[in-house]
Amino acid sequence: MNKRKISMIFFIIGLLAFGISLILPVDILEAYTNLRPVGIGTLIVCPILGIVGLLFAIKEKTITVALLNVLLILSFPLVMLIGYSLM
């Protein structure tokens, strides 16, 4: 595996996790937590993957992938902004 692609792989995994959290039913995790799958994805999973991807992007010196990973870190505020502006 090419080392220059590790940060991009983390970004793609984060996007897939976000997409899957949008598809999952809202009440699938009610027995465990009050958070919906989108909340868990944007509050926990995406920022963790974004931070790891950002560290690899800084190490690889790829600015565009670093900016994409910053967007992944800020996924919760972005989703809240889009959600409230659509209402």
N, CA, C and O atoms as a Maestro MAE file, in Angstrom:
{
 s_m_m2io_version
 :::
 2.0.0
}

f_m_ct {
 s_m_title
 :::
 protein
 m_atom[348] {
  # First column is atom index #
  i_m_mmod_type
  r_m_x_coord
  r_m_y_coord
  r_m_z_coord
  i_m_residue_number
  s_m_chain_name
  s_m_pdb_residue_name
  s_m_pdb_atom_name
  i_m_atomic_number
  :::
  1 25 0.850 -1.179 0.000 1 A "MET " " N  " 7
  2 3 0.000 0.000 0.000 1 A "MET " " CA " 6
  3 2 0.896 1.243 0.000 1 A "MET " " C  " 6
  4 15 1.893 1.324 0.717 1 A "MET " " O  " 8
  5 25 0.513 2.162 -0.798 2 A "ASN " " N  " 7
  6 3 1.257 3.414 -0.881 2 A "ASN " " CA " 6
  7 2 0.991 4.252 0.367 2 A "ASN " " C  " 6
  8 15 -0.163 4.442 0.753 2 A "ASN " " O  " 8
  9 25 2.041 4.748 0.992 3 A "LYS " " N  " 7
  10 3 1.876 5.517 2.223 3 A "LYS " " CA " 6
  11 2 1.184 6.851 1.989 3 A "LYS " " C  " 6
  12 15 0.642 7.432 2.929 3 A "LYS " " O  " 8
  13 25 1.190 7.346 0.766 4 A "ARG " " N  " 7
  14 3 0.565 8.633 0.490 4 A "ARG " " CA " 6
  15 2 -0.957 8.528 0.486 4 A "ARG " " C  " 6
  16 15 -1.640 9.552 0.467 4 A "ARG " " O  " 8
  17 25 -1.490 7.341 0.503 5 A "LYS " " N  " 7
  18 3 -2.935 7.180 0.419 5 A "LYS " " CA " 6
  19 2 -3.596 6.903 1.768 5 A "LYS " " C  " 6
  20 15 -4.820 6.782 1.825 5 A "LYS " " O  " 8
  21 25 -2.846 6.802 2.830 6 A "ILE " " N  " 7
  22 3 -3.428 6.440 4.125 6 A "ILE " " CA " 6
  23 2 -4.402 7.504 4.601 6 A "ILE " " C  " 6
  24 15 -5.475 7.166 5.102 6 A "ILE " " O  " 8
  25 25 -4.067 8.764 4.462 7 A "SER " " N  " 7
  26 3 -4.962 9.829 4.915 7 A "SER " " CA " 6
  27 2 -6.238 9.863 4.089 7 A "SER " " C  " 6
  28 15 -7.310 10.155 4.620 7 A "SER " " O  " 8
  29 25 -6.140 9.572 2.806 8 A "MET " " N  " 7
  30 3 -7.326 9.531 1.954 8 A "MET " " CA " 6
  31 2 -8.208 8.337 2.310 8 A "MET " " C  " 6
  32 15 -9.433 8.428 2.227 8 A "MET " " O  " 8
  33 25 -7.604 7.234 2.700 9 A "ILE " " N  " 7
  34 3 -8.380 6.062 3.110 9 A "ILE " " CA " 6
  35 2 -9.182 6.376 4.364 9 A "ILE " " C  " 6
  36 15 -10.342 5.978 4.466 9 A "ILE " " O  " 8
  37 25 -8.583 7.085 5.323 10 A "PHE " " N  " 7
  38 3 -9.326 7.473 6.522 10 A "PHE " " CA " 6
  39 2 -10.476 8.411 6.179 10 A "PHE " " C  " 6
  40 15 -11.543 8.324 6.785 10 A "PHE " " O  " 8
  41 25 -10.274 9.301 5.222 11 A "PHE " " N  " 7
  42 3 -11.351 10.194 4.800 11 A "PHE " " CA " 6
  43 2 -12.489 9.412 4.154 11 A "PHE " " C  " 6
  44 15 -13.657 9.683 4.432 11 A "PHE " " O  " 8
  45 25 -12.168 8.460 3.308 12 A "ILE " " N  " 7
  46 3 -13.204 7.659 2.645 12 A "ILE " " CA " 6
  47 2 -13.957 6.811 3.659 12 A "ILE " " C  " 6
  48 15 -15.176 6.670 3.557 12 A "ILE " " O  " 8
  49 25 -13.255 6.243 4.635 13 A "ILE " " N  " 7
  50 3 -13.925 5.467 5.683 13 A "ILE " " CA " 6
  51 2 -14.859 6.368 6.485 13 A "ILE " " C  " 6
  52 15 -15.959 5.951 6.849 13 A "ILE " " O  " 8
  53 25 -14.433 7.593 6.762 14 A "GLY " " N  " 7
  54 3 -15.289 8.539 7.473 14 A "GLY " " CA " 6
  55 2 -16.531 8.898 6.686 14 A "GLY " " C  " 6
  56 15 -17.621 8.991 7.251 14 A "GLY " " O  " 8
  57 25 -16.378 9.102 5.380 15 A "LEU " " N  " 7
  58 3 -17.546 9.381 4.540 15 A "LEU " " CA " 6
  59 2 -18.494 8.191 4.491 15 A "LEU " " C  " 6
  60 15 -19.713 8.363 4.524 15 A "LEU " " O  " 8
  61 25 -17.940 6.988 4.413 16 A "LEU " " N  " 7
  62 3 -18.786 5.796 4.429 16 A "LEU " " CA " 6
  63 2 -19.523 5.655 5.759 16 A "LEU " " C  " 6
  64 15 -20.701 5.297 5.782 16 A "LEU " " O  " 8
  65 25 -18.837 5.935 6.862 17 A "ALA " " N  " 7
  66 3 -19.485 5.870 8.174 17 A "ALA " " CA " 6
  67 2 -20.608 6.891 8.277 17 A "ALA " " C  " 6
  68 15 -21.665 6.599 8.836 17 A "ALA " " O  " 8
  69 25 -20.387 8.085 7.741 18 A "PHE " " N  " 7
  70 3 -21.431 9.106 7.749 18 A "PHE " " CA " 6
  71 2 -22.605 8.687 6.871 18 A "PHE " " C  " 6
  72 15 -23.762 8.853 7.258 18 A "PHE " " O  " 8
  73 25 -22.316 8.154 5.711 19 A "GLY " " N  " 7
  74 3 -23.379 7.699 4.821 19 A "GLY " " CA " 6
  75 2 -24.187 6.561 5.414 19 A "GLY " " C  " 6
  76 15 -25.411 6.534 5.282 19 A "GLY " " O  " 8
  77 25 -23.519 5.624 6.065 20 A "ILE " " N  " 7
  78 3 -24.229 4.513 6.699 20 A "ILE " " CA " 6
  79 2 -25.076 5.015 7.857 20 A "ILE " " C  " 6
  80 15 -26.178 4.514 8.081 20 A "ILE " " O  " 8
  81 25 -24.575 5.999 8.595 21 A "SER " " N  " 7
  82 3 -25.366 6.531 9.710 21 A "SER " " CA " 6
  83 2 -26.608 7.262 9.215 21 A "SER " " C  " 6
  84 15 -27.600 7.339 9.940 21 A "SER " " O  " 8
  85 25 -26.577 7.797 8.009 22 A "LEU " " N  " 7
  86 3 -27.771 8.421 7.439 22 A "LEU " " CA " 6
  87 2 -28.803 7.382 7.012 22 A "LEU " " C  " 6
  88 15 -30.005 7.637 7.070 22 A "LEU " " O  " 8
  89 25 -28.337 6.219 6.585 23 A "ILE " " N  " 7
  90 3 -29.231 5.180 6.083 23 A "ILE " " CA " 6
  91 2 -29.881 4.383 7.215 23 A "ILE " " C  " 6
  92 15 -31.014 3.924 7.071 23 A "ILE " " O  " 8
  93 25 -29.180 4.214 8.335 24 A "LEU " " N  " 7
  94 3 -29.702 3.400 9.437 24 A "LEU " " CA " 6
  95 2 -31.001 3.978 9.993 24 A "LEU " " C  " 6
  96 15 -31.192 5.194 9.989 24 A "LEU " " O  " 8
  97 25 -31.895 3.111 10.470 25 A "PRO " " N  " 7
  98 3 -33.128 3.609 11.088 25 A "PRO " " CA " 6
  99 2 -32.830 4.419 12.353 25 A "PRO " " C  " 6
  100 15 -31.826 4.196 13.029 25 A "PRO " " O  " 8
  101 25 -33.712 5.349 12.650 26 A "VAL " " N  " 7
  102 3 -33.492 6.275 13.759 26 A "VAL " " CA " 6
  103 2 -33.507 5.555 15.105 26 A "VAL " " C  " 6
  104 15 -32.736 5.912 15.996 26 A "VAL " " O  " 8
  105 25 -34.353 4.563 15.269 27 A "ASP " " N  " 7
  106 3 -34.528 3.919 16.575 27 A "ASP " " CA " 6
  107 2 -33.697 2.649 16.748 27 A "ASP " " C  " 6
  108 15 -34.005 1.839 17.622 27 A "ASP " " O  " 8
  109 25 -32.677 2.458 15.960 28 A "ILE " " N  " 7
  110 3 -31.898 1.224 16.032 28 A "ILE " " CA " 6
  111 2 -31.067 1.137 17.321 28 A "ILE " " C  " 6
  112 15 -30.779 0.032 17.782 28 A "ILE " " O  " 8
  113 25 -30.684 2.249 17.898 29 A "LEU " " N  " 7
  114 3 -29.828 2.258 19.086 29 A "LEU " " CA " 6
  115 2 -30.550 2.746 20.338 29 A "LEU " " C  " 6
  116 15 -29.899 3.127 21.311 29 A "LEU " " O  " 8
  117 25 -31.878 2.741 20.332 30 A "GLU " " N  " 7
  118 3 -32.621 3.267 21.477 30 A "GLU " " CA " 6
  119 2 -32.406 2.474 22.754 30 A "GLU " " C  " 6
  120 15 -32.513 3.039 23.843 30 A "GLU " " O  " 8
  121 25 -32.107 1.193 22.659 31 A "ALA " " N  " 7
  122 3 -31.891 0.384 23.853 31 A "ALA " " CA " 6
  123 2 -30.580 0.749 24.555 31 A "ALA " " C  " 6
  124 15 -30.435 0.507 25.754 31 A "ALA " " O  " 8
  125 25 -29.641 1.319 23.833 32 A "TYR " " N  " 7
  126 3 -28.324 1.602 24.392 32 A "TYR " " CA " 6
  127 2 -28.105 3.076 24.712 32 A "TYR " " C  " 6
  128 15 -27.498 3.407 25.730 32 A "TYR " " O  " 8
  129 25 -28.590 3.950 23.860 33 A "THR " " N  " 7
  130 3 -28.330 5.376 24.024 33 A "THR " " CA " 6
  131 2 -29.473 6.178 23.423 33 A "THR " " C  " 6
  132 15 -30.261 5.660 22.631 33 A "THR " " O  " 8
  133 25 -29.554 7.424 23.798 34 A "ASN " " N  " 7
  134 3 -30.578 8.295 23.237 34 A "ASN " " CA " 6
  135 2 -30.117 8.966 21.947 34 A "ASN " " C  " 6
  136 15 -30.901 9.646 21.286 34 A "ASN " " O  " 8
  137 25 -28.857 8.778 21.591 35 A "LEU " " N  " 7
  138 3 -28.349 9.367 20.355 35 A "LEU " " CA " 6
  139 2 -28.847 8.589 19.147 35 A "LEU " " C  " 6
  140 15 -28.981 7.366 19.181 35 A "LEU " " O  " 8
  141 25 -29.111 9.316 18.101 36 A "ARG " " N  " 7
  142 3 -29.463 8.684 16.836 36 A "ARG " " CA " 6
  143 2 -28.174 8.305 16.117 36 A "ARG " " C  " 6
  144 15 -27.103 8.798 16.470 36 A "ARG " " O  " 8
  145 25 -28.263 7.439 15.115 37 A "PRO " " N  " 7
  146 3 -27.038 7.041 14.400 37 A "PRO " " CA " 6
  147 2 -26.283 8.213 13.772 37 A "PRO " " C  " 6
  148 15 -25.053 8.199 13.730 37 A "PRO " " O  " 8
  149 25 -27.004 9.228 13.284 38 A "VAL " " N  " 7
  150 3 -26.320 10.390 12.715 38 A "VAL " " CA " 6
  151 2 -25.556 11.133 13.809 38 A "VAL " " C  " 6
  152 15 -24.461 11.639 13.564 38 A "VAL " " O  " 8
  153 25 -26.121 11.203 15.003 39 A "GLY " " N  " 7
  154 3 -25.436 11.854 16.117 39 A "GLY " " CA " 6
  155 2 -24.171 11.120 16.518 39 A "GLY " " C  " 6
  156 15 -23.136 11.742 16.754 39 A "GLY " " O  " 8
  157 25 -24.250 9.808 16.596 40 A "ILE " " N  " 7
  158 3 -23.061 9.030 16.941 40 A "ILE " " CA " 6
  159 2 -22.012 9.156 15.844 40 A "ILE " " C  " 6
  160 15 -20.819 9.281 16.122 40 A "ILE " " O  " 8
  161 25 -22.466 9.121 14.602 41 A "GLY " " N  " 7
  162 3 -21.517 9.234 13.489 41 A "GLY " " CA " 6
  163 2 -20.820 10.575 13.442 41 A "GLY " " C  " 6
  164 15 -19.613 10.643 13.212 41 A "GLY " " O  " 8
  165 25 -21.583 11.658 13.661 42 A "THR " " N  " 7
  166 3 -20.983 12.988 13.542 42 A "THR " " CA " 6
  167 2 -20.310 13.465 14.823 42 A "THR " " C  " 6
  168 15 -19.426 14.320 14.766 42 A "THR " " O  " 8
  169 25 -20.701 12.939 15.961 43 A "LEU " " N  " 7
  170 3 -20.079 13.357 17.223 43 A "LEU " " CA " 6
  171 2 -18.855 12.528 17.599 43 A "LEU " " C  " 6
  172 15 -17.921 13.045 18.213 43 A "LEU " " O  " 8
  173 25 -18.853 11.252 17.236 44 A "ILE " " N  " 7
  174 3 -17.795 10.363 17.712 44 A "ILE " " CA " 6
  175 2 -16.949 9.808 16.572 44 A "ILE " " C  " 6
  176 15 -15.731 9.990 16.554 44 A "ILE " " O  " 8
  177 25 -17.587 9.134 15.623 45 A "VAL " " N  " 7
  178 3 -16.851 8.368 14.615 45 A "VAL " " CA " 6
  179 2 -16.118 9.277 13.629 45 A "VAL " " C  " 6
  180 15 -14.913 9.126 13.425 45 A "VAL " " O  " 8
  181 25 -16.828 10.208 13.024 46 A "CYS " " N  " 7
  182 3 -16.210 11.077 12.004 46 A "CYS " " CA " 6
  183 2 -15.075 11.944 12.559 46 A "CYS " " C  " 6
  184 15 -14.034 12.046 11.909 46 A "CYS " " O  " 8
  185 25 -15.227 12.572 13.732 47 A "PRO " " N  " 7
  186 3 -14.089 13.349 14.244 47 A "PRO " " CA " 6
  187 2 -12.853 12.505 14.560 47 A "PRO " " C  " 6
  188 15 -11.727 12.950 14.338 47 A "PRO " " O  " 8
  189 25 -13.058 11.294 15.076 48 A "ILE " " N  " 7
  190 3 -11.903 10.438 15.369 48 A "ILE " " CA " 6
  191 2 -11.181 10.063 14.080 48 A "ILE " " C  " 6
  192 15 -9.956 10.154 13.995 48 A "ILE " " O  " 8
  193 25 -11.953 9.638 13.074 49 A "LEU " " N  " 7
  194 3 -11.335 9.295 11.792 49 A "LEU " " CA " 6
  195 2 -10.713 10.522 11.130 49 A "LEU " " C  " 6
  196 15 -9.679 10.414 10.472 49 A "LEU " " O  " 8
  197 25 -11.336 11.681 11.301 50 A "GLY " " N  " 7
  198 3 -10.792 12.908 10.734 50 A "GLY " " CA " 6
  199 2 -9.488 13.323 11.383 50 A "GLY " " C  " 6
  200 15 -8.574 13.782 10.699 50 A "GLY " " O  " 8
  201 25 -9.389 13.169 12.696 51 A "ILE " " N  " 7
  202 3 -8.145 13.525 13.393 51 A "ILE " " CA " 6
  203 2 -7.011 12.605 12.969 51 A "ILE " " C  " 6
  204 15 -5.899 13.064 12.707 51 A "ILE " " O  " 8
  205 25 -7.288 11.309 12.902 52 A "VAL " " N  " 7
  206 3 -6.247 10.369 12.476 52 A "VAL " " CA " 6
  207 2 -5.841 10.649 11.030 52 A "VAL " " C  " 6
  208 15 -4.654 10.645 10.701 52 A "VAL " " O  " 8
  209 25 -6.830 10.892 10.170 53 A "GLY " " N  " 7
  210 3 -6.522 11.218 8.780 53 A "GLY " " CA " 6
  211 2 -5.768 12.522 8.646 53 A "GLY " " C  " 6
  212 15 -4.891 12.649 7.791 53 A "GLY " " O  " 8
  213 25 -6.102 13.502 9.491 54 A "LEU " " N  " 7
  214 3 -5.391 14.782 9.464 54 A "LEU " " CA " 6
  215 2 -3.933 14.613 9.873 54 A "LEU " " C  " 6
  216 15 -3.046 15.229 9.281 54 A "LEU " " O  " 8
  217 25 -3.684 13.789 10.874 55 A "LEU " " N  " 7
  218 3 -2.300 13.544 11.287 55 A "LEU " " CA " 6
  219 2 -1.496 12.895 10.166 55 A "LEU " " C  " 6
  220 15 -0.349 13.268 9.922 55 A "LEU " " O  " 8
  221 25 -2.102 11.923 9.486 56 A "PHE " " N  " 7
  222 3 -1.402 11.298 8.364 56 A "PHE " " CA " 6
  223 2 -1.238 12.269 7.202 56 A "PHE " " C  " 6
  224 15 -0.219 12.233 6.511 56 A "PHE " " O  " 8
  225 25 -2.222 13.135 6.975 57 A "ALA " " N  " 7
  226 3 -2.115 14.112 5.886 57 A "ALA " " CA " 6
  227 2 -1.011 15.124 6.164 57 A "ALA " " C  " 6
  228 15 -0.305 15.543 5.247 57 A "ALA " " O  " 8
  229 25 -0.861 15.516 7.421 58 A "ILE " " N  " 7
  230 3 0.232 16.428 7.777 58 A "ILE " " CA " 6
  231 2 1.574 15.727 7.586 58 A "ILE " " C  " 6
  232 15 2.536 16.322 7.100 58 A "ILE " " O  " 8
  233 25 1.624 14.461 7.974 59 A "LYS " " N  " 7
  234 3 2.858 13.697 7.796 59 A "LYS " " CA " 6
  235 2 3.194 13.525 6.313 59 A "LYS " " C  " 6
  236 15 4.360 13.573 5.921 59 A "LYS " " O  " 8
  237 25 2.147 13.322 5.488 60 A "GLU " " N  " 7
  238 3 2.352 13.130 4.049 60 A "GLU " " CA " 6
  239 2 2.455 14.445 3.284 60 A "GLU " " C  " 6
  240 15 2.809 14.457 2.105 60 A "GLU " " O  " 8
  241 25 2.145 15.555 3.959 61 A "LYS " " N  " 7
  242 3 2.193 16.900 3.369 61 A "LYS " " CA " 6
  243 2 1.234 17.048 2.188 61 A "LYS " " C  " 6
  244 15 1.588 17.613 1.153 61 A "LYS " " O  " 8
  245 25 0.024 16.536 2.357 62 A "THR " " N  " 7
  246 3 -1.022 16.713 1.346 62 A "THR " " CA " 6
  247 2 -2.074 17.662 1.914 62 A "THR " " C  " 6
  248 15 -2.836 17.296 2.809 62 A "THR " " O  " 8
  249 25 -2.106 18.869 1.390 63 A "ILE " " N  " 7
  250 3 -2.963 19.918 1.944 63 A "ILE " " CA " 6
  251 2 -4.429 19.668 1.631 63 A "ILE " " C  " 6
  252 15 -5.290 19.901 2.480 63 A "ILE " " O  " 8
  253 25 -4.726 19.197 0.429 64 A "THR " " N  " 7
  254 3 -6.134 19.003 0.059 64 A "THR " " CA " 6
  255 2 -6.793 17.922 0.906 64 A "THR " " C  " 6
  256 15 -7.935 18.077 1.339 64 A "THR " " O  " 8
  257 25 -6.082 16.840 1.141 65 A "VAL " " N  " 7
  258 3 -6.641 15.776 1.977 65 A "VAL " " CA " 6
  259 2 -6.730 16.244 3.422 65 A "VAL " " C  " 6
  260 15 -7.642 15.842 4.144 65 A "VAL " " O  " 8
  261 25 -5.805 17.083 3.851 66 A "ALA " " N  " 7
  262 3 -5.873 17.638 5.203 66 A "ALA " " CA " 6
  263 2 -7.121 18.497 5.365 66 A "ALA " " C  " 6
  264 15 -7.789 18.431 6.397 66 A "ALA " " O  " 8
  265 25 -7.440 19.298 4.358 67 A "LEU " " N  " 7
  266 3 -8.659 20.116 4.424 67 A "LEU " " CA " 6
  267 2 -9.916 19.253 4.411 67 A "LEU " " C  " 6
  268 15 -10.889 19.566 5.097 67 A "LEU " " O  " 8
  269 25 -9.902 18.181 3.644 68 A "LEU " " N  " 7
  270 3 -11.047 17.268 3.641 68 A "LEU " " CA " 6
  271 2 -11.227 16.610 5.007 68 A "LEU " " C  " 6
  272 15 -12.354 16.423 5.466 68 A "LEU " " O  " 8
  273 25 -10.123 16.262 5.652 69 A "ASN " " N  " 7
  274 3 -10.212 15.668 6.980 69 A "ASN " " CA " 6
  275 2 -10.658 16.688 8.023 69 A "ASN " " C  " 6
  276 15 -11.313 16.319 8.998 69 A "ASN " " O  " 8
  277 25 -10.321 17.954 7.841 70 A "VAL " " N  " 7
  278 3 -10.834 18.999 8.737 70 A "VAL " " CA " 6
  279 2 -12.351 19.102 8.590 70 A "VAL " " C  " 6
  280 15 -13.060 19.285 9.580 70 A "VAL " " O  " 8
  281 25 -12.848 18.987 7.368 71 A "LEU " " N  " 7
  282 3 -14.304 18.968 7.168 71 A "LEU " " CA " 6
  283 2 -14.939 17.763 7.848 71 A "LEU " " C  " 6
  284 15 -16.058 17.849 8.355 71 A "LEU " " O  " 8
  285 25 -14.231 16.646 7.860 72 A "LEU " " N  " 7
  286 3 -14.732 15.462 8.546 72 A "LEU " " CA " 6
  287 2 -14.758 15.687 10.056 72 A "LEU " " C  " 6
  288 15 -15.674 15.222 10.734 72 A "LEU " " O  " 8
  289 25 -13.769 16.390 10.584 73 A "ILE " " N  " 7
  290 3 -13.752 16.714 12.010 73 A "ILE " " CA " 6
  291 2 -14.920 17.633 12.356 73 A "ILE " " C  " 6
  292 15 -15.535 17.486 13.412 73 A "ILE " " O  " 8
  293 25 -15.219 18.564 11.483 74 A "LEU " " N  " 7
  294 3 -16.301 19.528 11.714 74 A "LEU " " CA " 6
  295 2 -17.640 19.041 11.170 74 A "LEU " " C  " 6
  296 15 -18.510 19.856 10.863 74 A "LEU " " O  " 8
  297 25 -17.817 17.745 11.046 75 A "SER " " N  " 7
  298 3 -19.049 17.223 10.449 75 A "SER " " CA " 6
  299 2 -20.282 17.531 11.299 75 A "SER " " C  " 6
  300 15 -21.346 17.806 10.745 75 A "SER " " O  " 8
  301 25 -20.169 17.492 12.615 76 A "PHE " " N  " 7
  302 3 -21.344 17.776 13.449 76 A "PHE " " CA " 6
  303 2 -21.820 19.218 13.306 76 A "PHE " " C  " 6
  304 15 -23.010 19.434 13.079 76 A "PHE " " O  " 8
  305 25 -20.940 20.219 13.430 77 A "PRO " " N  " 7
  306 3 -21.435 21.586 13.216 77 A "PRO " " CA " 6
  307 2 -21.963 21.814 11.805 77 A "PRO " " C  " 6
  308 15 -22.925 22.561 11.622 77 A "PRO " " O  " 8
  309 25 -21.355 21.189 10.816 78 A "LEU " " N  " 7
  310 3 -21.839 21.356 9.445 78 A "LEU " " CA " 6
  311 2 -23.221 20.739 9.257 78 A "LEU " " C  " 6
  312 15 -24.083 21.329 8.605 78 A "LEU " " O  " 8
  313 25 -23.433 19.557 9.824 79 A "VAL " " N  " 7
  314 3 -24.745 18.908 9.715 79 A "VAL " " CA " 6
  315 2 -25.793 19.711 10.472 79 A "VAL " " C  " 6
  316 15 -26.924 19.843 10.005 79 A "VAL " " O  " 8
  317 25 -25.436 20.248 11.631 80 A "MET " " N  " 7
  318 3 -26.385 21.076 12.379 80 A "MET " " CA " 6
  319 2 -26.713 22.347 11.608 80 A "MET " " C  " 6
  320 15 -27.872 22.759 11.574 80 A "MET " " O  " 8
  321 25 -25.726 22.970 10.994 81 A "LEU " " N  " 7
  322 3 -25.952 24.182 10.209 81 A "LEU " " CA " 6
  323 2 -26.865 23.903 9.017 81 A "LEU " " C  " 6
  324 15 -27.790 24.667 8.743 81 A "LEU " " O  " 8
  325 25 -26.604 22.828 8.326 82 A "ILE " " N  " 7
  326 3 -27.435 22.475 7.172 82 A "ILE " " CA " 6
  327 2 -28.840 22.086 7.623 82 A "ILE " " C  " 6
  328 15 -29.825 22.462 6.988 82 A "ILE " " O  " 8
  329 25 -28.930 21.336 8.716 83 A "GLY " " N  " 7
  330 3 -30.239 20.910 9.205 83 A "GLY " " CA " 6
  331 2 -31.111 22.061 9.652 83 A "GLY " " C  " 6
  332 15 -32.308 22.081 9.365 83 A "GLY " " O  " 8
  333 25 -30.528 23.021 10.352 84 A "TYR " " N  " 7
  334 3 -31.326 24.153 10.824 84 A "TYR " " CA " 6
  335 2 -31.620 25.157 9.721 84 A "TYR " " C  " 6
  336 15 -32.632 25.855 9.780 84 A "TYR " " O  " 8
  337 25 -30.761 25.242 8.723 85 A "SER " " N  " 7
  338 3 -31.040 26.179 7.638 85 A "SER " " CA " 6
  339 2 -32.119 25.643 6.705 85 A "SER " " C  " 6
  340 15 -32.785 26.424 6.025 85 A "SER " " O  " 8
  341 25 -32.302 24.329 6.660 86 A "LEU " " N  " 7
  342 3 -33.353 23.749 5.826 86 A "LEU " " CA " 6
  343 2 -34.725 23.843 6.473 86 A "LEU " " C  " 6
  344 15 -35.741 23.754 5.783 86 A "LEU " " O  " 8
  345 25 -34.769 24.021 7.776 87 A "MET " " N  " 7
  346 3 -36.056 24.093 8.465 87 A "MET " " CA " 6
  347 2 -36.600 25.435 8.281 87 A "MET " " C  " 6
  348 15 -37.686 25.733 8.777 87 A "MET " " O  " 8
  :::
 }
 m_bond[347] {
  # First column is bond index #
  i_m_from
  i_m_to
  i_m_order
  :::
  1 1 2 1
  2 2 3 1
  3 3 4 2
  4 3 5 1
  5 5 6 1
  6 6 7 1
  7 7 8 2
  8 7 9 1
  9 9 10 1
  10 10 11 1
  11 11 12 2
  12 11 13 1
  13 13 14 1
  14 14 15 1
  15 15 16 2
  16 15 17 1
  17 17 18 1
  18 18 19 1
  19 19 20 2
  20 19 21 1
  21 21 22 1
  22 22 23 1
  23 23 24 2
  24 23 25 1
  25 25 26 1
  26 26 27 1
  27 27 28 2
  28 27 29 1
  29 29 30 1
  30 30 31 1
  31 31 32 2
  32 31 33 1
  33 33 34 1
  34 34 35 1
  35 35 36 2
  36 35 37 1
  37 37 38 1
  38 38 39 1
  39 39 40 2
  40 39 41 1
  41 41 42 1
  42 42 43 1
  43 43 44 2
  44 43 45 1
  45 45 46 1
  46 46 47 1
  47 47 48 2
  48 47 49 1
  49 49 50 1
  50 50 51 1
  51 51 52 2
  52 51 53 1
  53 53 54 1
  54 54 55 1
  55 55 56 2
  56 55 57 1
  57 57 58 1
  58 58 59 1
  59 59 60 2
  60 59 61 1
  61 61 62 1
  62 62 63 1
  63 63 64 2
  64 63 65 1
  65 65 66 1
  66 66 67 1
  67 67 68 2
  68 67 69 1
  69 69 70 1
  70 70 71 1
  71 71 72 2
  72 71 73 1
  73 73 74 1
  74 74 75 1
  75 75 76 2
  76 75 77 1
  77 77 78 1
  78 78 79 1
  79 79 80 2
  80 79 81 1
  81 81 82 1
  82 82 83 1
  83 83 84 2
  84 83 85 1
  85 85 86 1
  86 86 87 1
  87 87 88 2
  88 87 89 1
  89 89 90 1
  90 90 91 1
  91 91 92 2
  92 91 93 1
  93 93 94 1
  94 94 95 1
  95 95 96 2
  96 95 97 1
  97 97 98 1
  98 98 99 1
  99 99 100 2
  100 99 101 1
  101 101 102 1
  102 102 103 1
  103 103 104 2
  104 103 105 1
  105 105 106 1
  106 106 107 1
  107 107 108 2
  108 107 109 1
  109 109 110 1
  110 110 111 1
  111 111 112 2
  112 111 113 1
  113 113 114 1
  114 114 115 1
  115 115 116 2
  116 115 117 1
  117 117 118 1
  118 118 119 1
  119 119 120 2
  120 119 121 1
  121 121 122 1
  122 122 123 1
  123 123 124 2
  124 123 125 1
  125 125 126 1
  126 126 127 1
  127 127 128 2
  128 127 129 1
  129 129 130 1
  130 130 131 1
  131 131 132 2
  132 131 133 1
  133 133 134 1
  134 134 135 1
  135 135 136 2
  136 135 137 1
  137 137 138 1
  138 138 139 1
  139 139 140 2
  140 139 141 1
  141 141 142 1
  142 142 143 1
  143 143 144 2
  144 143 145 1
  145 145 146 1
  146 146 147 1
  147 147 148 2
  148 147 149 1
  149 149 150 1
  150 150 151 1
  151 151 152 2
  152 151 153 1
  153 153 154 1
  154 154 155 1
  155 155 156 2
  156 155 157 1
  157 157 158 1
  158 158 159 1
  159 159 160 2
  160 159 161 1
  161 161 162 1
  162 162 163 1
  163 163 164 2
  164 163 165 1
  165 165 166 1
  166 166 167 1
  167 167 168 2
  168 167 169 1
  169 169 170 1
  170 170 171 1
  171 171 172 2
  172 171 173 1
  173 173 174 1
  174 174 175 1
  175 175 176 2
  176 175 177 1
  177 177 178 1
  178 178 179 1
  179 179 180 2
  180 179 181 1
  181 181 182 1
  182 182 183 1
  183 183 184 2
  184 183 185 1
  185 185 186 1
  186 186 187 1
  187 187 188 2
  188 187 189 1
  189 189 190 1
  190 190 191 1
  191 191 192 2
  192 191 193 1
  193 193 194 1
  194 194 195 1
  195 195 196 2
  196 195 197 1
  197 197 198 1
  198 198 199 1
  199 199 200 2
  200 199 201 1
  201 201 202 1
  202 202 203 1
  203 203 204 2
  204 203 205 1
  205 205 206 1
  206 206 207 1
  207 207 208 2
  208 207 209 1
  209 209 210 1
  210 210 211 1
  211 211 212 2
  212 211 213 1
  213 213 214 1
  214 214 215 1
  215 215 216 2
  216 215 217 1
  217 217 218 1
  218 218 219 1
  219 219 220 2
  220 219 221 1
  221 221 222 1
  222 222 223 1
  223 223 224 2
  224 223 225 1
  225 225 226 1
  226 226 227 1
  227 227 228 2
  228 227 229 1
  229 229 230 1
  230 230 231 1
  231 231 232 2
  232 231 233 1
  233 233 234 1
  234 234 235 1
  235 235 236 2
  236 235 237 1
  237 237 238 1
  238 238 239 1
  239 239 240 2
  240 239 241 1
  241 241 242 1
  242 242 243 1
  243 243 244 2
  244 243 245 1
  245 245 246 1
  246 246 247 1
  247 247 248 2
  248 247 249 1
  249 249 250 1
  250 250 251 1
  251 251 252 2
  252 251 253 1
  253 253 254 1
  254 254 255 1
  255 255 256 2
  256 255 257 1
  257 257 258 1
  258 258 259 1
  259 259 260 2
  260 259 261 1
  261 261 262 1
  262 262 263 1
  263 263 264 2
  264 263 265 1
  265 265 266 1
  266 266 267 1
  267 267 268 2
  268 267 269 1
  269 269 270 1
  270 270 271 1
  271 271 272 2
  272 271 273 1
  273 273 274 1
  274 274 275 1
  275 275 276 2
  276 275 277 1
  277 277 278 1
  278 278 279 1
  279 279 280 2
  280 279 281 1
  281 281 282 1
  282 282 283 1
  283 283 284 2
  284 283 285 1
  285 285 286 1
  286 286 287 1
  287 287 288 2
  288 287 289 1
  289 289 290 1
  290 290 291 1
  291 291 292 2
  292 291 293 1
  293 293 294 1
  294 294 295 1
  295 295 296 2
  296 295 297 1
  297 297 298 1
  298 298 299 1
  299 299 300 2
  300 299 301 1
  301 301 302 1
  302 302 303 1
  303 303 304 2
  304 303 305 1
  305 305 306 1
  306 306 307 1
  307 307 308 2
  308 307 309 1
  309 309 310 1
  310 310 311 1
  311 311 312 2
  312 311 313 1
  313 313 314 1
  314 314 315 1
  315 315 316 2
  316 315 317 1
  317 317 318 1
  318 318 319 1
  319 319 320 2
  320 319 321 1
  321 321 322 1
  322 322 323 1
  323 323 324 2
  324 323 325 1
  325 325 326 1
  326 326 327 1
  327 327 328 2
  328 327 329 1
  329 329 330 1
  330 330 331 1
  331 331 332 2
  332 331 333 1
  333 333 334 1
  334 334 335 1
  335 335 336 2
  336 335 337 1
  337 337 338 1
  338 338 339 1
  339 339 340 2
  340 339 341 1
  341 341 342 1
  342 342 343 1
  343 343 344 2
  344 343 345 1
  345 345 346 1
  346 346 347 1
  347 347 348 2
  :::
 }
}
